[in-house]
């Protein structure tokens, strides 16, 4: 198990919640640094998904496929 995962497991519930807030804010900051092309691509993908939400590949299937390629 990674050291980071071990450290997280040793946090209290309130510390984990605070950590989630910090990570989420960090992700939001990263999203602000997207280029216009990246933002347009994400908007396009979200729109396609909203039009056909059942057209997805389950994570388990993606992971199995990736494992076969390695």
Number of C-alpha atoms within 10 A of each C-alpha: 5 6 8 9 9 10 9 13 11 11 12 10 11 9 12 14 12 12 14 12 12 12 12 12 12 12 11 11 11 10 12 10 10 12 10 9 9 12 14 12 12 13 12 12 12 13 12 12 13 11 10 10 10 8 10 8 8 8 9 9 10 10 10 10 11 10 9 7 6 5
